[in-house]
Amino acid sequence: MSVLIIGGDKIDTIKGILDQFGDFSVTHWDTRKKSSACRKEIPQNTDYILMLTDFLNHNAMYKYRKEAKKKNIPLICTKRSASSIHCEVCKFLKMDNCEE
């Protein structure tokens, strides 16, 4: 599966969490520069998007949420904490007995 992570700076922990659920191809946009944050287009091969809400401005979040909906790409919005990401990915993958 191909996942686009939007927000955050260091995503090594997130990659580790995703590795627990299977083989994921990860693309990361840090959106640090406000001038280029909303100018990128979501890649065609993206299976789902993971948005780190505590590292995004409202305009970027709105733009990518709207684009994901238009392209029918599932969207997971979560804080950057490992437990939040783990829990939300579990819900998305519909895993019943997910524990950290």
Biopython code that builds the backbone (N, CA, C, O; Angstrom):
import numpy as np
from Bio.PDB.StructureBuilder import StructureBuilder

atoms = [
    (1, "MET", "N", (0.838, -1.184, 0.000)),
    (1, "MET", "CA", (0.000, 0.000, 0.000)),
    (1, "MET", "C", (0.880, 1.243, 0.000)),
    (1, "MET", "O", (1.983, 1.247, 0.546)),
    (2, "SER", "N", (0.376, 2.272, -0.612)),
    (2, "SER", "CA", (1.078, 3.537, -0.684)),
    (2, "SER", "C", (0.374, 4.556, 0.206)),
    (2, "SER", "O", (-0.825, 4.795, 0.062)),
    (3, "VAL", "N", (1.123, 5.150, 1.120)),
    (3, "VAL", "CA", (0.547, 6.123, 2.044)),
    (3, "VAL", "C", (1.288, 7.450, 1.896)),
    (3, "VAL", "O", (2.514, 7.483, 1.793)),
    (4, "LEU", "N", (0.527, 8.533, 1.888)),
    (4, "LEU", "CA", (1.087, 9.875, 1.871)),
    (4, "LEU", "C", (0.902, 10.462, 3.263)),
    (4, "LEU", "O", (-0.220, 10.582, 3.754)),
    (5, "ILE", "N", (2.018, 10.828, 3.897)),
    (5, "ILE", "CA", (1.969, 11.449, 5.217)),
    (5, "ILE", "C", (2.169, 12.943, 5.025)),
    (5, "ILE", "O", (3.177, 13.381, 4.470)),
    (6, "ILE", "N", (1.198, 13.722, 5.490)),
    (6, "ILE", "CA", (1.275, 15.177, 5.359)),
    (6, "ILE", "C", (1.403, 15.769, 6.752)),
    (6, "ILE", "O", (0.544, 15.568, 7.611)),
    (7, "GLY", "N", (2.504, 16.512, 6.965)),
    (7, "GLY", "CA", (2.769, 17.147, 8.248)),
    (7, "GLY", "C", (3.874, 16.424, 9.001)),
    (7, "GLY", "O", (4.271, 15.318, 8.634)),
    (8, "GLY", "N", (4.358, 17.049, 10.041)),
    (8, "GLY", "CA", (5.421, 16.458, 10.845)),
    (8, "GLY", "C", (6.782, 16.658, 10.209)),
    (8, "GLY", "O", (6.885, 16.965, 9.021)),
    (9, "ASP", "N", (7.819, 16.483, 11.000)),
    (9, "ASP", "CA", (9.182, 16.619, 10.502)),
    (9, "ASP", "C", (9.869, 15.265, 10.407)),
    (9, "ASP", "O", (10.342, 14.861, 9.344)),
    (10, "LYS", "N", (9.913, 14.583, 11.526)),
    (10, "LYS", "CA", (10.581, 13.281, 11.581)),
    (10, "LYS", "C", (9.520, 12.196, 11.661)),
    (10, "LYS", "O", (8.683, 12.204, 12.563)),
    (11, "ILE", "N", (9.556, 11.264, 10.720)),
    (11, "ILE", "CA", (8.493, 10.260, 10.663)),
    (11, "ILE", "C", (9.020, 8.832, 10.853)),
    (11, "ILE", "O", (8.331, 7.870, 10.512)),
    (12, "ASP", "N", (10.223, 8.691, 11.389)),
    (12, "ASP", "CA", (10.784, 7.351, 11.603)),
    (12, "ASP", "C", (9.879, 6.507, 12.501)),
    (12, "ASP", "O", (9.672, 5.323, 12.232)),
    (13, "THR", "N", (9.344, 7.099, 13.553)),
    (13, "THR", "CA", (8.444, 6.389, 14.457)),
    (13, "THR", "C", (7.176, 5.962, 13.733)),
    (13, "THR", "O", (6.679, 4.855, 13.939)),
    (14, "ILE", "N", (6.660, 6.831, 12.893)),
    (14, "ILE", "CA", (5.441, 6.530, 12.139)),
    (14, "ILE", "C", (5.695, 5.385, 11.160)),
    (14, "ILE", "O", (4.855, 4.498, 11.010)),
    (15, "LYS", "N", (6.844, 5.404, 10.500)),
    (15, "LYS", "CA", (7.198, 4.305, 9.592)),
    (15, "LYS", "C", (7.258, 2.989, 10.361)),
    (15, "LYS", "O", (6.824, 1.953, 9.856)),
    (16, "GLY", "N", (7.795, 3.026, 11.579)),
    (16, "GLY", "CA", (7.850, 1.834, 12.419)),
    (16, "GLY", "C", (6.474, 1.309, 12.763)),
    (16, "GLY", "O", (6.249, 0.099, 12.776)),
    (17, "ILE", "N", (5.548, 2.219, 13.043)),
    (17, "ILE", "CA", (4.174, 1.821, 13.347)),
    (17, "ILE", "C", (3.531, 1.191, 12.121)),
    (17, "ILE", "O", (2.880, 0.151, 12.225)),
    (18, "LEU", "N", (3.707, 1.808, 10.968)),
    (18, "LEU", "CA", (3.125, 1.277, 9.730)),
    (18, "LEU", "C", (3.711, -0.089, 9.374)),
    (18, "LEU", "O", (3.012, -0.939, 8.823)),
    (19, "ASP", "N", (4.994, -0.301, 9.687)),
    (19, "ASP", "CA", (5.627, -1.603, 9.422)),
    (19, "ASP", "C", (4.943, -2.733, 10.193)),
    (19, "ASP", "O", (4.949, -3.879, 9.746)),
    (20, "GLN", "N", (4.357, -2.416, 11.339)),
    (20, "GLN", "CA", (3.649, -3.428, 12.126)),
    (20, "GLN", "C", (2.407, -3.929, 11.403)),
    (20, "GLN", "O", (1.955, -5.048, 11.646)),
    (21, "PHE", "N", (1.857, -3.110, 10.519)),
    (21, "PHE", "CA", (0.614, -3.445, 9.829)),
    (21, "PHE", "C", (0.823, -4.017, 8.434)),
    (21, "PHE", "O", (-0.136, -4.449, 7.795)),
    (22, "GLY", "N", (2.040, -4.026, 7.962)),
    (22, "GLY", "CA", (2.306, -4.566, 6.634)),
    (22, "GLY", "C", (3.336, -3.737, 5.897)),
    (22, "GLY", "O", (4.018, -2.895, 6.480)),
    (23, "ASP", "N", (3.435, -3.992, 4.603)),
    (23, "ASP", "CA", (4.425, -3.327, 3.766)),
    (23, "ASP", "C", (3.814, -2.073, 3.154)),
    (23, "ASP", "O", (2.901, -2.162, 2.332)),
    (24, "PHE", "N", (4.311, -0.909, 3.550)),
    (24, "PHE", "CA", (3.795, 0.362, 3.073)),
    (24, "PHE", "C", (4.883, 1.137, 2.345)),
    (24, "PHE", "O", (6.029, 1.185, 2.790)),
    (25, "SER", "N", (4.517, 1.735, 1.235)),
    (25, "SER", "CA", (5.380, 2.672, 0.539)),
    (25, "SER", "C", (4.997, 4.053, 1.059)),
    (25, "SER", "O", (3.849, 4.472, 0.914)),
    (26, "VAL", "N", (5.947, 4.762, 1.662)),
    (26, "VAL", "CA", (5.633, 6.021, 2.342)),
    (26, "VAL", "C", (6.209, 7.214, 1.582)),
    (26, "VAL", "O", (7.387, 7.239, 1.227)),
    (27, "THR", "N", (5.345, 8.196, 1.344)),
    (27, "THR", "CA", (5.759, 9.496, 0.826)),
    (27, "THR", "C", (5.444, 10.504, 1.915)),
    (27, "THR", "O", (4.374, 10.454, 2.520)),
    (28, "HIS", "N", (6.386, 11.433, 2.171)),
    (28, "HIS", "CA", (6.203, 12.381, 3.271)),
    (28, "HIS", "C", (6.357, 13.812, 2.780)),
    (28, "HIS", "O", (7.337, 14.155, 2.119)),
    (29, "TRP", "N", (5.374, 14.643, 3.113)),
    (29, "TRP", "CA", (5.459, 16.089, 2.892)),
    (29, "TRP", "C", (5.426, 16.753, 4.243)),
    (29, "TRP", "O", (4.460, 16.591, 4.989)),
    (30, "ASP", "N", (6.476, 17.509, 4.578)),
    (30, "ASP", "CA", (6.496, 18.140, 5.901)),
    (30, "ASP", "C", (5.682, 19.429, 5.951)),
    (30, "ASP", "O", (5.309, 19.859, 7.042)),
    (31, "THR", "N", (5.397, 20.051, 4.835)),
    (31, "THR", "CA", (4.623, 21.299, 4.726)),
    (31, "THR", "C", (5.170, 22.404, 5.634)),
    (31, "THR", "O", (4.420, 23.253, 6.116)),
    (32, "ARG", "N", (6.467, 22.382, 5.857)),
    (32, "ARG", "CA", (7.101, 23.381, 6.713)),
    (32, "ARG", "C", (7.044, 24.764, 6.067)),
    (32, "ARG", "O", (6.758, 25.754, 6.740)),
    (33, "LYS", "N", (7.316, 24.831, 4.767)),
    (33, "LYS", "CA", (7.274, 26.118, 4.070)),
    (33, "LYS", "C", (5.830, 26.450, 3.713)),
    (33, "LYS", "O", (5.194, 25.731, 2.943)),
    (34, "LYS", "N", (5.329, 27.514, 4.261)),
    (34, "LYS", "CA", (3.935, 27.885, 4.014)),
    (34, "LYS", "C", (3.691, 28.244, 2.555)),
    (34, "LYS", "O", (2.577, 28.094, 2.054)),
    (35, "SER", "N", (4.734, 28.719, 1.870)),
    (35, "SER", "CA", (4.559, 29.124, 0.480)),
    (35, "SER", "C", (4.313, 27.933, -0.443)),
    (35, "SER", "O", (3.645, 28.082, -1.465)),
    (36, "SER", "N", (4.837, 26.760, -0.106)),
    (36, "SER", "CA", (4.671, 25.590, -0.980)),
    (36, "SER", "C", (3.759, 24.525, -0.384)),
    (36, "SER", "O", (3.539, 23.487, -1.007)),
    (37, "ALA", "N", (3.229, 24.763, 0.799)),
    (37, "ALA", "CA", (2.441, 23.738, 1.499)),
    (37, "ALA", "C", (1.207, 23.309, 0.718)),
    (37, "ALA", "O", (0.856, 22.129, 0.730)),
    (38, "CYS", "N", (0.555, 24.221, 0.052)),
    (38, "CYS", "CA", (-0.700, 23.904, -0.634)),
    (38, "CYS", "C", (-0.544, 23.783, -2.145)),
    (38, "CYS", "O", (-1.548, 23.739, -2.855)),
    (39, "ARG", "N", (0.658, 23.729, -2.646)),
    (39, "ARG", "CA", (0.861, 23.706, -4.094)),
    (39, "ARG", "C", (1.085, 22.321, -4.666)),
    (39, "ARG", "O", (1.063, 22.153, -5.885)),
    (40, "LYS", "N", (1.295, 21.350, -3.842)),
    (40, "LYS", "CA", (1.563, 19.992, -4.331)),
    (40, "LYS", "C", (0.252, 19.277, -4.633)),
    (40, "LYS", "O", (-0.776, 19.545, -4.012)),
    (41, "GLU", "N", (0.306, 18.369, -5.591)),
    (41, "GLU", "CA", (-0.848, 17.543, -5.933)),
    (41, "GLU", "C", (-0.644, 16.153, -5.345)),
    (41, "GLU", "O", (0.482, 15.657, -5.313)),
    (42, "ILE", "N", (-1.705, 15.527, -4.884)),
    (42, "ILE", "CA", (-1.632, 14.179, -4.322)),
    (42, "ILE", "C", (-1.251, 13.209, -5.441)),
    (42, "ILE", "O", (-1.891, 13.205, -6.492)),
    (43, "PRO", "N", (-0.212, 12.382, -5.231)),
    (43, "PRO", "CA", (0.199, 11.428, -6.262)),
    (43, "PRO", "C", (-0.919, 10.441, -6.621)),
    (43, "PRO", "O", (-1.737, 10.082, -5.773)),
    (44, "GLN", "N", (-0.944, 10.016, -7.865)),
    (44, "GLN", "CA", (-1.979, 9.126, -8.379)),
    (44, "GLN", "C", (-2.027, 7.784, -7.652)),
    (44, "GLN", "O", (-3.111, 7.248, -7.422)),
    (45, "ASN", "N", (-0.885, 7.243, -7.293)),
    (45, "ASN", "CA", (-0.839, 5.894, -6.718)),
    (45, "ASN", "C", (-1.071, 5.852, -5.210)),
    (45, "ASN", "O", (-0.790, 4.831, -4.581)),
    (46, "THR", "N", (-1.570, 6.921, -4.620)),
    (46, "THR", "CA", (-1.782, 6.991, -3.169)),
    (46, "THR", "C", (-3.014, 6.182, -2.764)),
    (46, "THR", "O", (-4.117, 6.428, -3.254)),
    (47, "ASP", "N", (-2.813, 5.204, -1.856)),
    (47, "ASP", "CA", (-3.924, 4.389, -1.362)),
    (47, "ASP", "C", (-4.669, 5.093, -0.235)),
    (47, "ASP", "O", (-5.893, 5.001, -0.149)),
    (48, "TYR", "N", (-3.941, 5.792, 0.625)),
    (48, "TYR", "CA", (-4.586, 6.615, 1.643)),
    (48, "TYR", "C", (-3.635, 7.685, 2.150)),
    (48, "TYR", "O", (-2.424, 7.616, 1.941)),
    (49, "ILE", "N", (-4.211, 8.676, 2.821)),
    (49, "ILE", "CA", (-3.453, 9.818, 3.324)),
    (49, "ILE", "C", (-3.532, 9.836, 4.841)),
    (49, "ILE", "O", (-4.598, 9.644, 5.425)),
    (50, "LEU", "N", (-2.389, 10.068, 5.467)),
    (50, "LEU", "CA", (-2.302, 10.210, 6.917)),
    (50, "LEU", "C", (-1.923, 11.660, 7.198)),
    (50, "LEU", "O", (-0.802, 12.077, 6.909)),
    (51, "MET", "N", (-2.856, 12.433, 7.763)),
    (51, "MET", "CA", (-2.617, 13.841, 8.073)),
    (51, "MET", "C", (-2.290, 14.004, 9.542)),
    (51, "MET", "O", (-3.052, 13.570, 10.406)),
    (52, "LEU", "N", (-1.167, 14.625, 9.826)),
    (52, "LEU", "CA", (-0.772, 14.903, 11.202)),
    (52, "LEU", "C", (-1.257, 16.309, 11.541)),
    (52, "LEU", "O", (-0.603, 17.302, 11.222)),
    (53, "THR", "N", (-2.405, 16.371, 12.186)),
    (53, "THR", "CA", (-3.136, 17.628, 12.348)),
    (53, "THR", "C", (-2.420, 18.666, 13.205)),
    (53, "THR", "O", (-2.649, 19.862, 13.027)),
    (54, "ASP", "N", (-1.563, 18.244, 14.127)),
    (54, "ASP", "CA", (-0.903, 19.238, 14.962)),
    (54, "ASP", "C", (0.304, 19.869, 14.262)),
    (54, "ASP", "O", (1.002, 20.688, 14.860)),
    (55, "PHE", "N", (0.557, 19.497, 13.005)),
    (55, "PHE", "CA", (1.655, 20.076, 12.236)),
    (55, "PHE", "C", (1.180, 20.659, 10.914)),
    (55, "PHE", "O", (1.989, 20.829, 10.002)),
    (56, "LEU", "N", (-0.099, 20.969, 10.779)),
    (56, "LEU", "CA", (-0.646, 21.507, 9.536)),
    (56, "LEU", "C", (-1.409, 22.797, 9.799)),
    (56, "LEU", "O", (-2.059, 22.949, 10.834)),
    (57, "ASN", "N", (-1.323, 23.717, 8.855)),
    (57, "ASN", "CA", (-2.167, 24.901, 8.977)),
    (57, "ASN", "C", (-3.534, 24.585, 8.377)),
    (57, "ASN", "O", (-3.687, 23.596, 7.661)),
    (58, "HIS", "N", (-4.494, 25.398, 8.661)),
    (58, "HIS", "CA", (-5.873, 25.137, 8.242)),
    (58, "HIS", "C", (-6.040, 25.112, 6.728)),
    (58, "HIS", "O", (-6.805, 24.303, 6.202)),
    (59, "ASN", "N", (-5.334, 25.988, 6.028)),
    (59, "ASN", "CA", (-5.456, 26.028, 4.573)),
    (59, "ASN", "C", (-4.955, 24.738, 3.934)),
    (59, "ASN", "O", (-5.598, 24.210, 3.027)),
    (60, "ALA", "N", (-3.820, 24.227, 4.393)),
    (60, "ALA", "CA", (-3.282, 22.981, 3.850)),
    (60, "ALA", "C", (-4.228, 21.821, 4.162)),
    (60, "ALA", "O", (-4.492, 20.981, 3.302)),
    (61, "MET", "N", (-4.730, 21.782, 5.380)),
    (61, "MET", "CA", (-5.639, 20.707, 5.767)),
    (61, "MET", "C", (-6.908, 20.741, 4.914)),
    (61, "MET", "O", (-7.360, 19.699, 4.439)),
    (62, "TYR", "N", (-7.471, 21.903, 4.720)),
    (62, "TYR", "CA", (-8.677, 22.044, 3.918)),
    (62, "TYR", "C", (-8.424, 21.621, 2.476)),
    (62, "TYR", "O", (-9.224, 20.886, 1.896)),
    (63, "LYS", "N", (-7.326, 22.077, 1.897)),
    (63, "LYS", "CA", (-7.014, 21.785, 0.500)),
    (63, "LYS", "C", (-6.867, 20.285, 0.267)),
    (63, "LYS", "O", (-7.463, 19.740, -0.661)),
    (64, "TYR", "N", (-6.074, 19.615, 1.106)),
    (64, "TYR", "CA", (-5.814, 18.187, 0.894)),
    (64, "TYR", "C", (-7.011, 17.320, 1.265)),
    (64, "TYR", "O", (-7.208, 16.249, 0.691)),
    (65, "ARG", "N", (-7.793, 17.773, 2.203)),
    (65, "ARG", "CA", (-9.021, 17.044, 2.546)),
    (65, "ARG", "C", (-9.998, 17.079, 1.368)),
    (65, "ARG", "O", (-10.609, 16.067, 1.024)),
    (66, "LYS", "N", (-10.132, 18.239, 0.766)),
    (66, "LYS", "CA", (-11.019, 18.417, -0.377)),
    (66, "LYS", "C", (-10.522, 17.604, -1.581)),
    (66, "LYS", "O", (-11.313, 16.953, -2.264)),
    (67, "GLU", "N", (-9.225, 17.645, -1.831)),
    (67, "GLU", "CA", (-8.652, 16.899, -2.957)),
    (67, "GLU", "C", (-8.782, 15.390, -2.759)),
    (67, "GLU", "O", (-9.073, 14.665, -3.710)),
    (68, "ALA", "N", (-8.568, 14.915, -1.536)),
    (68, "ALA", "CA", (-8.703, 13.485, -1.239)),
    (68, "ALA", "C", (-10.139, 13.021, -1.461)),
    (68, "ALA", "O", (-10.373, 11.942, -2.004)),
    (69, "LYS", "N", (-11.090, 13.837, -1.040)),
    (69, "LYS", "CA", (-12.498, 13.484, -1.221)),
    (69, "LYS", "C", (-12.843, 13.425, -2.706)),
    (69, "LYS", "O", (-13.567, 12.531, -3.144)),
    (70, "LYS", "N", (-12.332, 14.368, -3.470)),
    (70, "LYS", "CA", (-12.584, 14.418, -4.903)),
    (70, "LYS", "C", (-12.020, 13.183, -5.619)),
    (70, "LYS", "O", (-12.620, 12.676, -6.566)),
    (71, "LYS", "N", (-10.850, 12.704, -5.148)),
    (71, "LYS", "CA", (-10.195, 11.552, -5.768)),
    (71, "LYS", "C", (-10.567, 10.226, -5.096)),
    (71, "LYS", "O", (-10.026, 9.180, -5.456)),
    (72, "ASN", "N", (-11.480, 10.260, -4.127)),
    (72, "ASN", "CA", (-11.899, 9.065, -3.370)),
    (72, "ASN", "C", (-10.730, 8.346, -2.700)),
    (72, "ASN", "O", (-10.620, 7.121, -2.758)),
    (73, "ILE", "N", (-9.870, 9.122, -2.072)),
    (73, "ILE", "CA", (-8.739, 8.561, -1.337)),
    (73, "ILE", "C", (-9.068, 8.648, 0.149)),
    (73, "ILE", "O", (-9.353, 9.735, 0.650)),
    (74, "PRO", "N", (-9.033, 7.521, 0.863)),
    (74, "PRO", "CA", (-9.313, 7.550, 2.308)),
    (74, "PRO", "C", (-8.319, 8.458, 3.042)),
    (74, "PRO", "O", (-7.147, 8.552, 2.680)),
    (75, "LEU", "N", (-8.823, 9.114, 4.073)),
    (75, "LEU", "CA", (-8.043, 10.085, 4.813)),
    (75, "LEU", "C", (-8.092, 9.766, 6.299)),
    (75, "LEU", "O", (-9.167, 9.566, 6.865)),
    (76, "ILE", "N", (-6.927, 9.720, 6.922)),
    (76, "ILE", "CA", (-6.839, 9.525, 8.368)),
    (76, "ILE", "C", (-6.270, 10.809, 8.957)),
    (76, "ILE", "O", (-5.177, 11.233, 8.582)),
    (77, "CYS", "N", (-6.994, 11.421, 9.862)),
    (77, "CYS", "CA", (-6.527, 12.629, 10.549)),
    (77, "CYS", "C", (-6.208, 12.252, 11.987)),
    (77, "CYS", "O", (-7.048, 11.683, 12.686)),
    (78, "THR", "N", (-5.006, 12.566, 12.426)),
    (78, "THR", "CA", (-4.589, 12.205, 13.770)),
    (78, "THR", "C", (-3.505, 13.149, 14.260)),
    (78, "THR", "O", (-2.891, 13.872, 13.475)),
    (79, "LYS", "N", (-3.278, 13.133, 15.558)),
    (79, "LYS", "CA", (-2.145, 13.853, 16.134)),
    (79, "LYS", "C", (-0.888, 13.038, 15.854)),
    (79, "LYS", "O", (-0.980, 11.898, 15.400)),
    (80, "ARG", "N", (0.276, 13.605, 16.118)),
    (80, "ARG", "CA", (1.527, 12.946, 15.791)),
    (80, "ARG", "C", (1.938, 11.883, 16.822)),
    (80, "ARG", "O", (2.896, 11.150, 16.578)),
    (81, "SER", "N", (1.268, 11.781, 17.926)),
    (81, "SER", "CA", (1.672, 10.823, 18.957)),
    (81, "SER", "C", (1.545, 9.393, 18.442)),
    (81, "SER", "O", (0.625, 9.068, 17.691)),
    (82, "ALA", "N", (2.472, 8.554, 18.855)),
    (82, "ALA", "CA", (2.513, 7.170, 18.388)),
    (82, "ALA", "C", (1.222, 6.424, 18.710)),
    (82, "ALA", "O", (0.723, 5.662, 17.882)),
    (83, "SER", "N", (0.685, 6.637, 19.899)),
    (83, "SER", "CA", (-0.530, 5.928, 20.284)),
    (83, "SER", "C", (-1.728, 6.366, 19.435)),
    (83, "SER", "O", (-2.561, 5.536, 19.070)),
    (84, "SER", "N", (-1.818, 7.652, 19.123)),
    (84, "SER", "CA", (-2.913, 8.147, 18.284)),
    (84, "SER", "C", (-2.826, 7.572, 16.876)),
    (84, "SER", "O", (-3.832, 7.144, 16.309)),
    (85, "ILE", "N", (-1.637, 7.564, 16.323)),
    (85, "ILE", "CA", (-1.440, 7.033, 14.970)),
    (85, "ILE", "C", (-1.775, 5.553, 14.945)),
    (85, "ILE", "O", (-2.483, 5.092, 14.050)),
    (86, "HIS", "N", (-1.273, 4.805, 15.915)),
    (86, "HIS", "CA", (-1.527, 3.362, 15.977)),
    (86, "HIS", "C", (-3.022, 3.082, 16.046)),
    (86, "HIS", "O", (-3.532, 2.219, 15.331)),
    (87, "CYS", "N", (-3.710, 3.802, 16.895)),
    (87, "CYS", "CA", (-5.151, 3.611, 17.084)),
    (87, "CYS", "C", (-5.923, 3.935, 15.805)),
    (87, "CYS", "O", (-6.804, 3.168, 15.414)),
    (88, "GLU", "N", (-5.616, 5.038, 15.154)),
    (88, "GLU", "CA", (-6.333, 5.449, 13.946)),
    (88, "GLU", "C", (-6.061, 4.515, 12.766)),
    (88, "GLU", "O", (-6.965, 4.240, 11.977)),
    (89, "VAL", "N", (-4.835, 4.028, 12.641)),
    (89, "VAL", "CA", (-4.522, 3.072, 11.567)),
    (89, "VAL", "C", (-5.253, 1.759, 11.826)),
    (89, "VAL", "O", (-5.742, 1.126, 10.891)),
    (90, "CYS", "N", (-5.329, 1.347, 13.091)),
    (90, "CYS", "CA", (-6.109, 0.146, 13.451)),
    (90, "CYS", "C", (-7.561, 0.290, 13.028)),
    (90, "CYS", "O", (-8.136, -0.619, 12.430)),
    (91, "LYS", "N", (-8.150, 1.439, 13.340)),
    (91, "LYS", "CA", (-9.542, 1.681, 12.959)),
    (91, "LYS", "C", (-9.694, 1.647, 11.446)),
    (91, "LYS", "O", (-10.650, 1.067, 10.931)),
    (92, "PHE", "N", (-8.762, 2.259, 10.733)),
    (92, "PHE", "CA", (-8.831, 2.319, 9.281)),
    (92, "PHE", "C", (-8.736, 0.921, 8.664)),
    (92, "PHE", "O", (-9.461, 0.603, 7.722)),
    (93, "LEU", "N", (-7.850, 0.101, 9.193)),
    (93, "LEU", "CA", (-7.667, -1.252, 8.666)),
    (93, "LEU", "C", (-8.682, -2.228, 9.229)),
    (93, "LEU", "O", (-8.654, -3.413, 8.896)),
    (94, "LYS", "N", (-9.584, -1.740, 10.084)),
    (94, "LYS", "CA", (-10.653, -2.534, 10.696)),
    (94, "LYS", "C", (-10.110, -3.745, 11.439)),
    (94, "LYS", "O", (-10.588, -4.866, 11.261)),
    (95, "MET", "N", (-9.103, -3.504, 12.275)),
    (95, "MET", "CA", (-8.527, -4.565, 13.087)),
    (95, "MET", "C", (-9.196, -4.528, 14.452)),
    (95, "MET", "O", (-9.241, -3.477, 15.091)),
    (96, "ASP", "N", (-9.710, -5.651, 14.900)),
    (96, "ASP", "CA", (-10.473, -5.709, 16.151)),
    (96, "ASP", "C", (-9.575, -5.654, 17.390)),
    (96, "ASP", "O", (-9.799, -4.842, 18.287)),
    (97, "ASN", "N", (-8.590, -6.493, 17.432)),
    (97, "ASN", "CA", (-7.794, -6.627, 18.646)),
    (97, "ASN", "C", (-6.441, -5.963, 18.504)),
    (97, "ASN", "O", (-5.410, -6.625, 18.617)),
    (98, "CYS", "N", (-6.432, -4.681, 18.260)),
    (98, "CYS", "CA", (-5.186, -3.920, 18.133)),
    (98, "CYS", "C", (-4.745, -3.441, 19.506)),
    (98, "CYS", "O", (-5.497, -2.785, 20.227)),
    (99, "GLU", "N", (-3.543, -3.774, 19.842)),
    (99, "GLU", "CA", (-2.944, -3.271, 21.075)),
    (99, "GLU", "C", (-1.560, -2.801, 20.732)),
    (99, "GLU", "O", (-0.927, -3.318, 19.812)),
    (100, "GLU", "N", (-1.084, -1.811, 21.478)),
    (100, "GLU", "CA", (0.250, -1.246, 21.209)),
    (100, "GLU", "C", (1.328, -2.150, 21.730)),
    (100, "GLU", "O", (2.512, -1.840, 21.595)),
]
sb = StructureBuilder()
sb.init_structure("model")
sb.init_model(0)
sb.init_chain("A")
sb.init_seg("    ")
for serial, (resi, resn, name, xyz) in enumerate(atoms, 1):
    if name == "N":
        sb.init_residue(resn, " ", resi, " ")
    sb.init_atom(name, np.array(xyz, "f"), 0.0, 1.0, " ", f" {name:<3s}", serial, name[0])
structure = sb.get_structure()
